[in-house]
Amino acid sequence: ALWTVYLVMLMDTLNFGIVFPLVPSIAKDFGANATLVGSMATCYSFCQMVATPILGRVSDRFGRKPVLLVSLVGATLSSIGTGLSTNFTMLVVARCVNGLSGGTIGVVNAYIADVTTREEKPTYMSYVAAANSIGIIVGPAVGGLLSSWGFAAACYASGGLSALNLLVAVPTLRESRWAQARDVTASLAANGGGGGDAAASAEADRRAETEARVPCAAWFLFMSGFLLILGFAAMESTVAWFLMDTYFNGDEKKSGQFYGGSFMCVGVVMFIFAGFIYKPARKLFGEKILIMIGTIVRAVGYMFQAFAPSPYLFVVAQLICVAGNQFIFPSTSSILTSMCHRSIYGRALGYQQALQALSRVLAPTMFGWAYDNITHEFSFYVCAGTTIIAGGLIWCALAFSSDLRGTRAPCAAEVMDNVERFERQPSVADSAGDVAPGTRSLVRSISSQKAAEAAEAA
């Protein structure tokens, strides 16, 4: 079911890419000024900040699938609501609904963490960025094309895609391994299947869910994510103005077209790095060194943007930053889930996404003011500085997490217990589709070994 999860993420980004670039123009049609449009973007980020930790906790309790399906319903309603808006207030409400249902990336990463091993997590999480990049490339182009028939047409098309995504996800998206194992164990204990072992396992799972806490070291990762996205949001808030004022002599149309083209280049580079470069680079350098490389590359790229003599070199600097991002973010999500007990993956990733959304709430006002009153290059200096600090915080998290749950290999008894739970499930063949290849191979090899031992004993 991993392909379904990636499809959910792709459609979520495509939905955003189709509608979001058109929202300021729609708002201006209702008489809104730049301040009101900015406040609408802030409301969206604020709603996302509130929703992500709640969605994460709910997914830990009731499963990933219900939360993802509800989010798809919200995305569908928000797009249709945007198209139906007849005044600015209706538009803001529609975007708030989109923010409340748009915190899916944390749940998606939790799903991937559920069904992959420690070694597989970073690679599979990097594919989320690949799915996002396709939405970034295709979404604005589709939105621009559809807007020729009116803004409402683009919104309805976006809502239709979300509805189609929902229809595909309902029958094909299966619950992740952690929730499956928990439910099967609880069922066995309730029905007396498996005897005292099942009851003991169920009790142990309940106790783990109750006692699990987000470790202190995880807050280094939360703060690093806040700083990384703060820098990125600072750039987002001012780069369009920077291009127009620095390279295009105030020509809004030419600078806007150039910025749109550069955005598509960013999406292409994201896809290439996430889909084809991250995995071999991680194998070659290891996670810690790759994070260091990404930190340096990202900081250098932002400084290069501040001093780029032409708009084309500015885009080259942007792409350097993107390359650095793709070396950092998949690893941080993987490290976070390795620190935490599996019963709180959603909660931990929700906190991470909430702090990142908070940075998007703060950045537009802060750095818009700095652009007007300090210097046009200020946000790029901030991006470079926050990148270096964030890299240090990630290394602190790694240094303080050596004794945590995620870095300890499971003992033989734990592995055998997991295999026995897996074998007790009503349909192992169906469940196997939700388990990543490395884990599935391990289960099969141990099962074969157990069968051979039983035959030899007989």
C-alpha positions in Angstrom: 0.0 0.0 0.0 3.0 2.3 0.0 2.2 3.4 -3.6 -1.2 4.6 -2.4 0.4 6.7 0.3 2.7 8.3 -2.2 -0.3 8.9 -4.5 -2.1 10.6 -1.5 0.9 12.9 -1.0 1.2 13.6 -4.8 -2.5 14.5 -5.1 -2.3 16.7 -1.9 0.6 18.7 -3.4 -1.0 18.8 -6.8 -4.2 20.2 -5.2 -2.1 22.8 -3.4 -0.2 23.6 -6.6 -3.3 24.1 -8.7 -5.2 26.4 -6.4 -2.7 28.2 -4.1 -1.0 30.3 -6.8 -4.4 31.6 -7.9 -5.7 32.5 -4.5 -4.2 36.0 -4.3 -5.8 36.9 -7.7 -9.1 35.5 -6.5 -8.8 37.5 -3.3 -8.1 40.7 -5.2 -11.2 40.1 -7.3 -13.0 40.5 -3.9 -11.3 43.7 -3.2 -8.7 42.4 -0.7 -5.3 44.2 -0.5 -1.9 42.7 0.0 -2.2 42.8 3.8 -5.4 40.8 3.7 -4.0 38.3 1.3 -1.0 37.9 3.6 -3.3 37.4 6.6 -5.1 34.7 4.7 -1.9 32.8 4.1 -1.1 33.2 7.8 -4.5 31.7 8.7 -3.8 28.7 6.5 -0.5 28.1 8.2 -2.0 28.6 11.7 -4.7 26.1 11.0 -2.1 23.6 9.8 0.0 24.2 12.9 -3.0 23.4 15.1 -4.1 20.4 13.1 -0.9 18.5 12.6 -0.2 17.3 16.2 -3.9 16.5 16.6 -4.0 14.4 13.4 -0.8 12.7 14.5 -2.2 11.7 17.9 -5.5 10.5 16.3 -3.5 8.4 13.8 -1.6 6.8 16.7 -4.9 5.9 18.4 -7.2 5.0 15.5 -4.8 4.2 12.7 -3.2 6.1 9.8 -5.9 5.2 7.1 -8.9 7.0 8.7 -6.9 10.2 9.2 -5.6 10.2 5.7 -9.1 9.6 4.3 -10.6 12.4 6.4 -7.8 14.7 5.2 -8.7 13.9 1.6 -12.3 14.8 2.3 -11.2 18.1 3.7 -9.0 18.8 0.7 -11.9 18.1 -1.6 -14.3 20.3 0.3 -11.8 23.2 0.6 -11.1 23.2 -3.2 -14.8 23.2 -4.1 -15.4 25.8 -1.4 -12.7 28.1 -2.9 -14.4 27.8 -6.3 -17.8 28.6 -4.8 -16.6 31.6 -2.8 -18.5 34.8 -3.5 -16.7 37.0 -1.0 -13.4 37.2 0.9 -14.7 35.7 4.1 -15.9 32.5 2.3 -12.4 32.3 0.7 -10.7 32.5 4.0 -12.9 29.8 5.5 -12.2 27.5 2.6 -8.4 28.0 3.0 -8.7 27.4 6.7 -10.4 24.0 6.0 -7.6 23.2 3.7 -5.1 24.1 6.4 -6.9 21.9 9.0 -6.9 18.9 6.6 -3.5 19.6 5.0 -1.3 18.2 7.7 -1.0 14.9 6.0 2.8 14.7 5.6 3.4 13.8 9.2 0.8 11.0 9.0 2.3 9.8 5.7 5.8 9.7 7.2 4.4 7.8 10.3 2.8 5.3 7.9 6.1 4.8 6.1 7.9 4.4 9.5 5.4 1.8 10.5 6.1 -0.5 7.5 9.9 0.0 7.0 13.0 -1.0 8.9 15.5 1.5 10.3 17.7 1.3 7.2 14.8 1.6 4.8 13.1 4.6 6.4 15.3 7.4 5.0 15.0 6.1 1.4 11.3 5.6 1.5 10.7 8.9 3.2 12.8 10.6 0.5 10.3 9.3 -2.0 7.7 11.6 -0.3 9.7 14.5 -1.5 9.7 13.0 -5.0 5.9 12.8 -5.0 5.8 16.4 -3.7 8.1 17.6 -6.5 5.8 16.2 -9.2 2.9 18.2 -7.7 5.1 21.3 -7.6 6.0 20.9 -11.3 2.6 20.0 -12.6 0.2 21.9 -10.3 0.9 25.5 -11.1 1.0 24.7 -14.9 -2.4 22.9 -14.7 -3.8 25.7 -12.6 -2.6 28.4 -15.0 -4.1 26.5 -17.9 -7.4 25.9 -16.3 -7.7 29.5 -15.0 -8.3 30.6 -18.7 -11.8 29.1 -18.2 -12.1 31.0 -14.9 -10.6 30.5 -11.4 -13.6 28.4 -10.3 -12.8 25.8 -13.0 -9.3 25.3 -11.6 -10.7 24.9 -8.1 -13.3 22.4 -9.2 -10.7 20.4 -11.1 -8.5 20.4 -8.0 -11.5 19.2 -5.9 -12.3 16.5 -8.5 -8.7 15.2 -8.3 -8.9 15.0 -4.5 -12.2 13.2 -4.7 -10.7 10.7 -7.2 -7.8 10.2 -4.8 -10.3 9.5 -2.0 -12.1 6.9 -4.2 -8.8 5.2 -5.0 -7.5 5.2 -1.4 -10.7 3.7 0.3 -10.3 0.2 -1.2 -6.5 0.2 -1.8 -4.9 1.9 1.3 -4.5 -0.7 4.0 -3.8 0.1 7.7 -0.1 0.1 8.6 1.8 -2.7 10.3 1.9 -1.2 13.8 -1.9 -0.8 14.0 -2.5 -4.2 12.4 -0.2 -6.0 14.9 -1.8 -4.1 17.8 -5.3 -4.9 16.7 -4.5 -8.6 16.0 -2.8 -9.0 19.3 -5.7 -7.4 21.2 -8.2 -9.6 19.3 -6.2 -12.7 20.1 -6.1 -11.8 23.8 -9.8 -11.1 23.9 -10.7 -14.4 22.2 -8.1 -16.5 24.1 -6.1 -17.2 20.9 -2.4 -17.6 21.6 -3.0 -18.1 25.3 -1.1 -16.1 27.9 1.5 -14.9 25.4 -1.1 -13.0 23.4 -2.6 -11.5 26.5 0.8 -10.5 27.8 1.7 -9.0 24.4 -1.5 -7.0 24.3 -0.9 -5.7 27.8 2.6 -4.8 26.9 1.4 -2.9 23.9 -1.2 -1.0 26.0 1.4 -0.2 28.6 3.8 1.1 25.9 1.2 3.3 24.4 0.4 4.8 27.8 3.9 5.3 29.0 5.6 6.3 25.7 6.9 9.9 25.7 8.6 12.0 23.1 12.3 11.9 24.1 14.1 15.1 25.0 16.6 14.6 22.2 13.7 14.9 19.7 13.3 18.5 20.6 16.7 19.2 19.0 15.1 17.9 15.8 11.9 19.9 16.3 13.9 23.1 16.7 16.1 22.3 13.7 13.0 21.8 11.6 11.6 25.1 12.8 14.8 27.0 11.9 15.2 25.3 8.5 11.6 26.1 7.5 11.9 29.6 9.0 14.7 30.3 6.7 12.9 28.8 3.7 9.7 30.7 4.6 11.7 33.9 4.8 13.0 33.3 1.3 9.5 32.5 0.1 8.2 35.7 1.6 10.7 38.0 -0.2 12.1 36.2 -3.3 9.5 37.4 -5.7 10.0 41.0 -4.6 13.8 40.5 -4.7 13.7 39.2 -8.3 11.5 42.1 -9.4 13.5 44.8 -7.7 17.0 43.5 -8.3 16.9 42.0 -11.8 13.7 43.2 -13.6 13.5 46.9 -12.7 10.1 46.5 -11.1 8.5 44.7 -14.1 6.0 42.5 -12.2 4.9 40.5 -15.3 8.4 39.5 -16.4 9.6 38.7 -12.9 6.5 36.7 -12.2 7.0 34.6 -15.3 10.7 34.0 -14.4 9.8 33.1 -10.9 7.2 30.5 -12.1 9.8 29.0 -14.4 12.4 28.8 -11.6 9.8 27.1 -9.4 9.4 24.3 -12.0 13.2 23.9 -12.1 13.1 23.5 -8.3 10.5 20.7 -8.7 12.6 18.9 -11.3 15.7 19.0 -9.1 13.7 17.8 -6.0 12.5 14.8 -8.0 15.9 13.9 -9.3 17.6 14.1 -5.9 14.8 12.4 -4.0 14.2 9.7 -6.5 17.7 8.9 -7.8 20.5 10.6 -5.8 19.6 10.5 -2.1 19.8 6.7 -1.7 23.2 6.1 -3.3 24.6 9.2 -1.5 23.4 7.9 1.8 25.0 4.5 1.2 28.3 6.2 0.1 28.6 8.8 2.9 26.3 7.6 5.7 23.5 9.6 7.4 25.6 11.8 9.6 28.0 12.9 6.9 25.2 13.4 4.4 23.4 15.7 6.8 26.7 17.7 7.2 27.1 17.9 3.4 23.4 19.0 3.1 23.9 21.7 5.7 27.0 23.2 4.1 25.5 23.0 0.5 22.3 24.7 1.7 24.0 27.5 3.5 26.4 28.2 0.6 23.4 28.3 -1.8 21.6 30.9 0.2 24.7 33.1 0.4 25.2 32.7 -3.3 21.6 33.9 -3.9 22.3 37.2 -2.0 25.2 38.0 -4.3 24.1 36.4 -7.6 24.9 38.9 -10.4 22.1 37.7 -12.7 18.7 36.0 -12.4 20.0 32.8 -14.0 22.8 32.5 -11.5 20.2 33.2 -8.8 18.2 30.1 -10.0 21.4 28.1 -9.9 21.8 29.1 -6.3 18.2 28.1 -5.6 18.9 24.7 -7.0 21.9 24.3 -4.8 19.7 25.0 -1.8 17.2 22.4 -3.0 20.0 19.8 -3.3 21.0 20.5 0.3 17.4 20.2 1.5 17.0 16.8 -0.1 20.0 15.6 1.9 18.7 16.8 5.2 14.9 16.4 5.5 14.4 12.7 4.8 17.1 11.9 7.4 15.6 14.0 10.1 12.2 12.4 9.9 13.9 9.0 9.9 16.0 9.8 12.9 12.9 11.1 14.8 10.9 7.9 14.3 14.0 5.9 15.4 14.1 7.8 18.7 10.5 7.2 19.5 8.3 4.2 20.4 6.2 3.1 17.4 3.0 3.9 19.2 3.8 7.7 19.1 5.2 8.1 15.6 2.2 10.2 14.6 2.4 12.4 17.7 6.2 13.0 17.2 5.9 13.8 13.5 2.9 15.9 14.2 4.9 18.1 16.6 7.6 18.4 14.0 5.2 19.5 11.4 3.4 21.9 13.8 6.7 23.8 14.6 7.4 24.0 10.9 4.0 25.4 10.3 4.6 27.9 13.1 7.7 29.2 11.2 5.5 29.8 8.2 3.1 31.8 10.4 5.9 34.1 11.7 8.0 34.5 8.6 5.9 36.6 6.2 5.4 39.5 8.6 8.9 39.4 10.1 10.9 39.2 6.9 8.5 41.3 4.9 9.3 44.1 7.4 13.0 43.3 7.2 13.0 43.5 3.4 11.4 47.0 3.5 13.4 48.4 6.4 16.8 46.6 6.7 18.1 45.2 3.4 16.8 43.2 0.5 19.4 40.5 1.1 18.5 40.1 4.8 16.4 36.9 4.4 19.2 35.1 2.6 21.6 35.8 5.4 19.0 34.5 7.8 18.5 31.4 5.7 22.3 30.6 5.7 22.6 31.3 9.5 19.6 29.2 10.5 20.8 26.4 8.3 24.1 26.2 10.2 22.4 26.3 13.6 19.9 23.7 12.5 22.7 21.4 11.3 24.3 21.7 14.8 21.0 20.9 16.5 20.6 17.7 14.4 24.0 16.6 15.4 23.1 17.3 19.0 20.0 15.1 18.6 22.2 12.3 17.2 24.7 12.7 20.1 22.1 12.5 22.8 20.1 9.6 21.2 22.6 6.8 21.2 20.8 5.0 24.1 17.3 5.4 22.8 14.9 2.8 21.5 15.4 3.4 17.8 19.2 2.7 17.9 18.9 -0.6 19.8 18.7 -3.8 17.7 15.8 -6.0 18.7 16.7 -9.1 20.7 16.0 -12.6 19.3 12.9 -13.0 21.6 11.4 -9.8 20.3 11.9 -10.8 16.7 10.4 -14.2 17.2 7.4 -12.7 19.0 6.8 -10.4 16.1 7.0 -13.3 13.6 4.6 -15.3 15.7 2.1 -12.4 15.7 2.5 -12.0 12.0 1.8 -15.7 11.4 -1.4 -15.6 13.6 -3.0 -13.0 11.3 -6.0 -14.4 9.3 -4.4 -13.6 5.9 -0.6 -13.3 5.9 -0.6 -12.9 2.2 -2.8 -9.8 2.4 -0.8 -8.3 5.3 2.5 -8.9 3.5 1.7 -6.3 1.0 1.9 -3.6 3.6 5.4 -4.7 4.9 8.5 -3.2 3.3 10.8 -5.6 1.4 13.5 -5.9 4.0 11.1 -6.7 6.8 9.1 -9.2 4.6 12.4 -11.0 3.7 13.3 -11.2 7.4 9.9 -12.7 8.3 10.0 -15.2 5.6 13.6 -16.3 6.4 12.8 -16.8 10.1 9.5 -18.6 9.2 11.4 -21.0 6.9 14.0 -21.6 9.6 11.2 -22.4 12.1 9.6 -24.8 9.6 12.9 -26.6 9.0 13.5 -26.9 12.8 10.0 -28.4 13.2 10.5 -30.9 10.4 13.9 -31.9 11.8 12.3 -32.4 15.3 9.5 -34.6 13.8 
